[in-house]
Amino acid sequence: MVDHLEENKTFDEFRDILSYWMDVYKWQNCSYLAIKSSKAQRLVFGRIILESGIFKGKIPPFYFETKSVIAGYDILKAEPNIIDQRLLEAREGTVKFSKHSFCLKNKSGDIPYFIFYPIYHPALPYGPRLTSLIIREKEKHEMLTMDLRLLDWELKSANQPFDSIQDLLTYMGLPMLSQMGDSATLESVARTPANISDQSTINNNQAEIILNVSHNLDVNKIKLGCKVFNKKGIERFSINGEKISWTYDEDSITGKYNHTVEDANLLQAFLSYKDLALHSWYLNDPQKQTNPRYLIHSLFDENHDILQKFLLQAESTSQNFEDGVALLLNVLGFSIFHYGQIPKLKDGPDIIVFTPTGNISVVECTIGLLDKEDKLAKLIQRTVLIKEKLKIAGFEHFSIQPVIISKLPRAEVTGHLEEAGKHGIAVICKEELIELLNRVSFHLDPEGLFQEALRLIPKNEQLPLPDLNNNRS
């Protein structure tokens, strides 16, 4: 009885947040993979992303079926009553797509269990709010017992041929099998209805904050908070939507707010709706750097072109990549020991990172797969040695986090994510490196970045979200 009450509470919490702006959703972005058996069609993984009117649903539908699997991708209309009906069905253990329906109850008839994420989908530790509800069946799915080699060859002979099940999943923007976990899973993800544009800036002592807002949102209930970093101190204030200039077009609403900041070189903006926070973003004056480390670095690497080359370009060597990571961490405010640069200390980790309060990260770098040359095992061993040494010296209270950083996109390293997660290793990939590069001119916040790294430890429920606004290749 207690479990059932908790499940109802989880659903109610998800529905309560959606109720703030339910009218903005126009589309359901649906994708799924299921397996066929003699008795039933069983869902392995499904994802429903609620999109606002900005997303026009132009991606064509896709349906795929062989004797063993069913997969599909479709854009369905969304209205408040439709969303409520879908949530009600999911509560009872059923999910319906345009061509197929699946039962999420196990063979004993037990309804699934639910995990509610009020702020972020677990794969995304930053950006606008992304409220998510993850529904899992209470028994393992049957794909775990399938011969995947035979399944791959079955897919090669399909009318729309795919090289493997992984190839099919990548095409649909779904996570790899190793990331899906053992149980059938359905994700319901709600895009935030408003965000602060990255085009917002400070120029000539004028801050211009640009807001992207979905139609059907009451702009009078928008609140914009500001934290202005002046030389004399920090100024804090908020304004409501009535003081923002609004422009309406076919797809969205754009808001602009201008504020004189005098000698400020940094402003942190907070966007909320009906007092529910949606997004936080930093604005800086390109002529007034707030990060002294980046200011010095830019003297020798204008626009951080060399740093980007070392971290992101395909021709970058492993040593270039490691040097780029060390330099990036230094610019972001960390203190580092770069052992990988010293031939006689090659048995140590590539980099050890310190925050001002004493948090420590043990870092390994790779331009390839995570476990290339047993990097995961070496990272675990070196982390344990450091922990033991600090404990003996009376520093066991320090937080020590192993981190592996790869130049590859997360979708290309999925085979080793589970192993990294088992040992509590945070995994930083190309997507996070790009995000960190975008922050190098902002104020220093190594403690905050350390906490964000903890959310990048792979877990079964930490599944990557695709950018479904782009056409598939």
Wavefront OBJ file of the C-alpha trace (Angstrom):
o trace
v 0.000 0.000 0.000
v 2.839 2.378 0.862
v 4.539 1.694 -2.479
v 1.332 2.474 -4.356
v 0.956 5.748 -2.462
v 4.537 6.687 -3.292
v 3.921 5.918 -6.975
v 0.842 8.150 -6.970
v 2.870 10.907 -5.309
v 5.551 10.626 -8.004
v 2.987 10.947 -10.773
v 1.269 13.834 -9.023
v 4.570 15.696 -8.657
v 5.307 15.319 -12.378
v 1.783 16.372 -13.325
v 1.899 19.333 -10.908
v 4.932 20.825 -12.662
v 3.413 20.277 -16.112
v 0.234 22.016 -14.940
v 2.155 25.302 -14.737
v 2.349 25.417 -18.539
v 0.468 22.429 -19.957
v -1.026 24.535 -22.776
v 2.370 25.189 -24.405
v 2.829 21.580 -25.522
v 1.821 20.902 -29.119
v 3.725 17.733 -29.984
v 4.727 14.383 -28.535
v 8.088 13.266 -29.871
v 7.844 9.456 -29.595
v 10.388 6.704 -30.208
v 10.502 3.088 -29.059
v 12.058 -0.366 -29.379
v 10.197 -3.601 -28.570
v 10.752 -7.306 -29.035
v 8.284 -9.862 -30.340
v 7.609 -13.192 -28.724
v 5.056 -15.918 -29.310
v 2.794 -14.448 -26.620
v 3.210 -10.680 -26.772
v 5.095 -7.629 -27.916
v 7.204 -6.331 -25.035
v 8.642 -2.830 -24.801
v 12.385 -2.569 -24.216
v 12.723 1.206 -24.266
v 10.459 4.125 -25.125
v 10.815 7.879 -24.932
v 8.173 10.620 -25.160
v 9.393 14.224 -25.289
v 6.771 16.927 -24.862
v 7.572 19.763 -27.266
v 6.238 23.302 -27.522
v 5.003 24.964 -30.705
v 8.603 25.930 -31.563
v 9.115 22.306 -32.599
v 7.117 21.880 -35.797
v 7.191 18.107 -36.065
v 8.721 18.038 -39.538
v 10.730 14.852 -39.073
v 8.988 12.094 -41.067
v 7.682 9.062 -39.161
v 9.703 5.861 -39.170
v 8.453 2.317 -38.589
v 10.571 -0.813 -38.604
v 9.671 -4.469 -38.056
v 11.348 -7.843 -38.420
v 10.378 -11.221 -37.029
v 12.069 -10.344 -33.712
v 11.821 -6.590 -33.152
v 9.538 -3.597 -33.619
v 10.829 -0.035 -33.625
v 9.314 3.301 -34.460
v 9.566 7.045 -34.375
v 6.654 9.445 -34.760
v 5.418 12.939 -33.948
v 1.956 12.989 -32.356
v -0.151 15.990 -31.426
v -0.360 16.963 -27.794
v -3.091 18.757 -25.891
v -3.704 18.891 -22.130
v -6.382 16.175 -22.244
v -4.166 13.953 -24.409
v -1.217 14.364 -22.046
v -3.405 13.632 -19.030
v -4.786 10.508 -20.703
v -1.272 9.283 -21.528
v -0.137 9.817 -17.935
v -3.183 7.965 -16.646
v -2.438 5.012 -18.946
v 1.220 4.961 -17.922
v 0.189 4.955 -14.255
v -1.714 1.743 -14.978
v 1.231 0.235 -16.885
v 0.251 0.841 -20.522
v 1.832 2.972 -23.252
v 0.289 3.629 -26.679
v 2.142 4.859 -29.735
v 0.594 5.554 -33.143
v 0.915 1.983 -34.406
v 1.564 -0.106 -31.293
v 0.538 -0.455 -27.660
v 2.687 -2.070 -24.980
v 2.080 -3.312 -21.468
v 4.594 -2.308 -18.802
v 3.225 -4.722 -16.205
v 5.276 -7.793 -15.459
v 3.995 -11.350 -15.858
v 2.512 -11.219 -12.359
v 0.515 -8.119 -13.273
v 2.511 -5.712 -11.081
v 2.473 -2.126 -12.258
v 5.919 -0.534 -12.918
v 7.792 1.730 -10.534
v 8.439 5.416 -11.169
v 11.369 7.805 -10.745
v 10.735 11.552 -10.787
v 13.396 14.103 -11.755
v 11.969 17.601 -11.102
v 14.881 19.621 -12.514
v 17.008 17.702 -15.026
v 16.857 14.488 -16.952
v 19.665 12.494 -15.261
v 21.858 12.637 -18.385
v 21.923 16.454 -18.442
v 23.452 18.271 -15.453
v 23.047 21.781 -16.898
v 20.856 23.941 -19.124
v 17.151 24.831 -18.847
v 14.892 22.776 -16.565
v 14.027 19.410 -18.107
v 11.465 17.702 -15.892
v 11.402 13.936 -16.397
v 9.467 10.885 -15.249
v 11.093 7.488 -15.792
v 8.913 4.379 -15.626
v 10.507 0.938 -15.226
v 9.012 -2.506 -15.367
v 9.666 -4.708 -12.318
v 11.274 -7.571 -14.224
v 14.069 -7.898 -16.767
v 13.253 -7.582 -20.455
v 13.737 -10.532 -22.796
v 16.366 -8.891 -24.984
v 18.904 -9.858 -22.319
v 18.512 -13.514 -23.317
v 18.603 -12.959 -27.094
v 21.569 -13.835 -29.297
v 22.426 -10.336 -30.485
v 24.658 -11.652 -33.260
v 21.688 -13.392 -34.835
v 19.560 -10.302 -34.304
v 22.181 -8.140 -36.042
v 22.131 -10.434 -39.081
v 18.355 -10.357 -39.080
v 18.486 -6.563 -39.296
v 20.957 -6.706 -42.181
v 18.339 -8.509 -44.306
v 15.479 -6.066 -43.595
v 13.925 -3.966 -46.368
v 15.464 -1.003 -44.587
v 18.749 -2.688 -43.665
v 20.707 -1.842 -40.524
v 24.128 -3.218 -39.689
v 23.205 -3.984 -36.072
v 20.766 -3.228 -33.275
v 23.120 -0.452 -32.201
v 22.920 1.026 -35.711
v 19.124 1.023 -35.473
v 19.135 2.659 -32.045
v 21.548 5.364 -33.183
v 19.336 6.104 -36.203
v 16.344 6.659 -33.928
v 18.290 8.739 -31.398
v 17.826 6.171 -28.630
v 20.486 5.101 -26.103
v 22.624 2.027 -26.611
v 21.558 -1.293 -25.110
v 24.277 -1.033 -22.473
v 22.661 2.193 -21.219
v 19.053 1.029 -21.155
v 19.362 -1.138 -18.102
v 17.824 -4.573 -17.544
v 14.164 -3.537 -17.278
v 11.720 -2.190 -19.815
v 11.772 1.597 -19.540
v 9.545 4.454 -20.640
v 10.743 8.043 -20.310
v 8.420 11.055 -20.289
v 10.420 14.252 -20.721
v 8.963 17.786 -20.689
v 10.863 20.588 -22.380
v 10.919 23.850 -20.458
v 8.558 26.497 -21.888
v 11.080 29.357 -21.718
v 14.825 29.931 -21.557
v 17.462 32.658 -21.554
v 19.093 33.017 -24.965
v 22.846 32.556 -25.268
v 22.762 35.705 -27.429
v 22.261 37.764 -24.278
v 25.275 39.954 -23.585
v 26.745 43.032 -21.924
v 28.033 45.764 -24.222
v 28.960 49.390 -23.495
v 27.647 49.116 -19.930
v 24.263 47.870 -21.171
v 23.045 44.358 -20.390
v 20.605 42.967 -22.949
v 18.826 39.850 -21.724
v 16.941 37.927 -24.420
v 14.233 35.397 -23.519
v 12.757 32.654 -25.712
v 9.184 31.901 -24.635
v 6.614 29.450 -25.972
v 3.181 30.547 -27.124
v 0.314 30.145 -24.608
v 2.593 31.145 -21.746
v 1.341 34.138 -19.767
v 4.258 36.567 -20.095
v 2.938 38.615 -17.171
v 3.810 35.668 -14.917
v 7.401 35.590 -16.144
v 9.951 36.798 -13.608
v 13.516 37.750 -14.484
v 16.008 37.901 -11.639
v 19.419 39.527 -11.951
v 22.607 39.265 -9.929
v 24.953 42.019 -11.120
v 28.639 41.820 -10.176
v 29.770 45.452 -9.795
v 33.120 46.610 -8.499
v 31.365 48.017 -5.429
v 29.559 44.759 -4.669
v 26.700 42.588 -5.866
v 23.360 44.082 -6.873
v 20.294 41.800 -6.807
v 16.820 42.563 -8.151
v 13.882 41.036 -10.031
v 11.367 42.347 -12.550
v 8.116 40.878 -13.837
v 7.003 40.360 -17.411
v 5.296 43.748 -17.651
v 8.711 45.442 -17.722
v 10.021 43.237 -20.547
v 9.596 44.156 -24.214
v 7.832 41.309 -26.055
v 7.809 40.448 -29.765
v 5.384 37.837 -31.080
v 5.957 35.725 -34.185
v 4.483 32.540 -35.626
v 6.586 30.124 -33.607
v 7.480 31.809 -30.330
v 7.639 34.944 -28.214
v 10.888 36.866 -27.764
v 11.453 39.034 -24.734
v 14.142 41.698 -24.313
v 15.178 43.523 -21.192
v 17.911 46.178 -21.105
v 19.604 47.293 -17.923
v 22.444 49.748 -17.353
v 25.176 47.988 -15.401
v 27.837 50.742 -15.294
v 31.140 49.099 -14.319
v 29.829 45.514 -14.130
v 31.531 42.848 -16.204
v 29.281 39.939 -15.243
v 25.565 39.364 -14.699
v 23.786 36.181 -13.698
v 20.191 36.017 -14.929
v 17.460 33.809 -13.436
v 14.251 33.033 -15.326
v 11.158 31.734 -13.548
v 7.461 31.280 -14.229
v 4.867 31.462 -11.457
v 7.872 31.420 -9.085
v 9.141 28.106 -10.495
v 12.762 28.462 -11.684
v 13.365 27.505 -15.319
v 16.870 28.579 -16.277
v 19.999 30.361 -15.099
v 22.557 31.957 -17.409
v 25.631 34.172 -17.179
v 26.165 37.288 -19.308
v 29.592 38.817 -19.596
v 31.140 41.819 -21.282
v 33.657 40.607 -23.906
v 35.711 43.715 -23.180
v 35.748 43.067 -19.417
v 36.793 39.509 -18.675
v 35.620 38.107 -15.336
v 38.038 35.200 -15.373
v 41.602 36.488 -14.857
v 43.047 33.127 -15.902
v 41.223 33.296 -19.226
v 42.246 36.927 -19.637
v 45.913 35.935 -19.395
v 45.408 32.873 -21.611
v 43.716 34.959 -24.315
v 46.900 37.035 -24.680
v 48.559 33.986 -26.225
v 45.518 32.136 -27.602
v 42.995 34.670 -28.849
v 39.472 33.195 -29.082
v 41.018 30.013 -27.542
v 41.601 28.587 -31.056
v 44.549 26.429 -29.958
v 42.643 25.126 -26.945
v 39.718 24.121 -29.171
v 42.085 22.466 -31.644
v 43.710 20.355 -28.917
v 40.376 19.304 -27.413
v 38.047 18.863 -30.383
v 39.829 18.406 -33.704
v 40.198 14.887 -35.042
v 43.910 15.200 -35.839
v 44.788 16.105 -32.245
v 47.221 13.580 -30.732
v 46.758 11.987 -27.332
v 49.437 14.283 -25.879
v 47.791 17.371 -27.436
v 44.443 16.286 -25.991
v 45.871 15.720 -22.536
v 47.644 19.099 -22.643
v 44.375 20.719 -23.751
v 42.455 19.136 -20.864
v 45.075 20.294 -18.349
v 45.004 23.821 -19.758
v 41.184 23.924 -19.782
v 40.973 22.793 -16.158
v 43.511 25.422 -15.166
v 41.635 28.202 -16.982
v 38.407 27.075 -15.255
v 39.931 27.734 -11.854
v 41.324 24.377 -10.718
v 44.810 23.764 -9.405
v 46.406 20.863 -11.229
v 49.329 18.431 -11.140
v 49.989 17.369 -14.730
v 51.916 14.130 -14.229
v 51.334 12.917 -17.776
v 53.681 15.618 -19.022
v 56.627 14.301 -16.987
v 58.260 11.153 -18.477
v 59.583 9.897 -15.123
v 56.114 10.173 -13.546
v 54.161 8.336 -16.257
v 53.046 5.709 -13.721
v 50.910 8.356 -12.062
v 47.522 9.562 -13.330
v 47.452 11.962 -16.250
v 46.194 14.858 -14.120
v 45.240 15.462 -10.493
v 42.824 18.343 -9.928
v 42.223 20.342 -6.728
v 39.405 22.766 -5.871
v 39.979 25.620 -3.397
v 38.176 23.711 -0.602
v 40.225 20.543 -1.100
v 38.017 18.399 -3.333
v 40.192 16.236 -5.563
v 39.679 14.647 -8.986
v 41.945 11.954 -10.394
v 41.787 12.372 -14.171
v 42.637 10.080 -17.077
v 42.427 11.311 -20.678
v 41.759 9.324 -23.836
v 41.211 10.206 -27.478
v 39.507 6.835 -27.995
v 37.320 4.432 -26.066
v 37.151 4.712 -22.302
v 38.960 1.473 -21.523
v 41.683 1.816 -24.140
v 44.920 0.372 -22.716
v 43.073 -0.546 -19.463
v 42.570 3.110 -18.549
v 39.566 2.396 -16.309
v 41.452 -0.206 -14.258
v 44.461 2.088 -13.924
v 42.231 4.990 -12.878
v 40.536 2.873 -10.198
v 43.883 1.644 -8.881
v 45.409 5.130 -8.725
v 42.343 6.578 -7.022
v 42.435 3.866 -4.344
v 46.150 4.491 -3.708
v 45.558 8.222 -3.296
v 42.620 7.664 -0.945
v 44.649 5.278 1.227
v 47.606 7.666 1.389
v 45.410 10.589 2.410
v 43.577 8.470 4.991
v 46.834 7.468 6.651
v 47.822 11.136 6.839
v 44.465 12.113 8.389
v 42.858 13.620 5.281
v 40.129 11.037 4.779
v 37.501 13.820 4.838
v 38.586 15.020 1.381
v 36.256 14.118 -1.492
v 38.149 12.213 -4.198
v 36.450 11.671 -7.547
v 37.872 9.601 -10.422
v 37.167 11.139 -13.838
v 37.852 9.925 -17.358
v 37.733 12.454 -20.203
v 37.289 11.329 -23.807
v 37.410 13.344 -27.020
v 34.668 11.136 -28.489
v 30.922 11.865 -28.336
v 29.068 9.977 -25.590
v 27.227 7.839 -28.147
v 30.571 6.330 -29.241
v 31.735 5.250 -25.777
v 28.570 3.558 -24.555
v 30.186 0.128 -24.374
v 32.208 1.092 -21.278
v 29.778 3.424 -19.495
v 28.335 0.636 -17.362
v 31.790 -0.398 -16.168
v 32.662 3.211 -15.340
v 29.390 3.598 -13.442
v 30.037 0.484 -11.342
v 33.190 2.090 -9.975
v 31.787 5.596 -9.557
v 33.865 7.109 -12.367
v 32.532 10.335 -13.857
v 32.645 10.325 -17.660
v 33.218 13.575 -19.561
v 32.858 13.421 -23.347
v 32.912 15.787 -26.300
v 29.514 17.284 -25.426
v 30.686 18.336 -21.950
v 34.017 19.644 -23.285
v 32.129 21.941 -25.661
v 29.974 23.149 -22.762
v 33.073 23.835 -20.636
v 34.737 25.726 -23.481
v 31.679 27.966 -23.632
v 32.204 28.838 -19.967
v 35.904 29.718 -19.947
v 35.283 33.479 -19.933
v 32.772 33.269 -17.072
v 33.607 33.753 -13.404
v 35.565 30.984 -11.725
v 33.447 28.249 -10.093
v 35.579 25.114 -9.655
v 33.472 23.905 -6.711
v 30.301 24.047 -8.802
v 31.991 22.237 -11.685
v 33.187 19.532 -9.290
v 29.584 18.946 -8.184
v 28.431 18.826 -11.813
v 31.016 16.115 -12.498
v 29.398 13.924 -9.852
v 26.205 13.926 -11.936
v 28.178 12.487 -14.866
v 28.750 9.140 -13.159
v 26.899 6.700 -15.448
v 23.922 4.881 -13.966
v 21.283 2.712 -15.578
v 18.798 5.572 -15.594
v 21.304 8.091 -17.021
v 20.383 7.855 -20.689
v 21.488 10.443 -23.255
v 18.893 12.760 -24.706
v 19.191 13.259 -28.454
v 18.663 16.579 -30.185
v 15.460 15.556 -31.914
v 15.159 18.930 -33.631
v 17.758 17.780 -36.152
v 17.093 15.385 -39.005
v 18.557 11.938 -38.660
v 21.384 10.936 -40.929
l 1 2 3 4 5 6 7 8 9 10 11 12 13 14 15 16 17 18 19 20 21 22 23 24 25 26 27 28 29 30 31 32 33 34 35 36 37 38 39 40 41 42 43 44 45 46 47 48 49 50 51 52 53 54 55 56 57 58 59 60 61 62 63 64 65 66 67 68 69 70 71 72 73 74 75 76 77 78 79 80 81 82 83 84 85 86 87 88 89 90 91 92 93 94 95 96 97 98 99 100 101 102 103 104 105 106 107 108 109 110 111 112 113 114 115 116 117 118 119 120 121 122 123 124 125 126 127 128 129 130 131 132 133 134 135 136 137 138 139 140 141 142 143 144 145 146 147 148 149 150 151 152 153 154 155 156 157 158 159 160 161 162 163 164 165 166 167 168 169 170 171 172 173 174 175 176 177 178 179 180 181 182 183 184 185 186 187 188 189 190 191 192 193 194 195 196 197 198 199 200 201 202 203 204 205 206 207 208 209 210 211 212 213 214 215 216 217 218 219 220 221 222 223 224 225 226 227 228 229 230 231 232 233 234 235 236 237 238 239 240 241 242 243 244 245 246 247 248 249 250 251 252 253 254 255 256 257 258 259 260 261 262 263 264 265 266 267 268 269 270 271 272 273 274 275 276 277 278 279 280 281 282 283 284 285 286 287 288 289 290 291 292 293 294 295 296 297 298 299 300 301 302 303 304 305 306 307 308 309 310 311 312 313 314 315 316 317 318 319 320 321 322 323 324 325 326 327 328 329 330 331 332 333 334 335 336 337 338 339 340 341 342 343 344 345 346 347 348 349 350 351 352 353 354 355 356 357 358 359 360 361 362 363 364 365 366 367 368 369 370 371 372 373 374 375 376 377 378 379 380 381 382 383 384 385 386 387 388 389 390 391 392 393 394 395 396 397 398 399 400 401 402 403 404 405 406 407 408 409 410 411 412 413 414 415 416 417 418 419 420 421 422 423 424 425 426 427 428 429 430 431 432 433 434 435 436 437 438 439 440 441 442 443 444 445 446 447 448 449 450 451 452 453 454 455 456 457 458 459 460 461 462 463 464 465 466 467 468 469 470 471 472 473
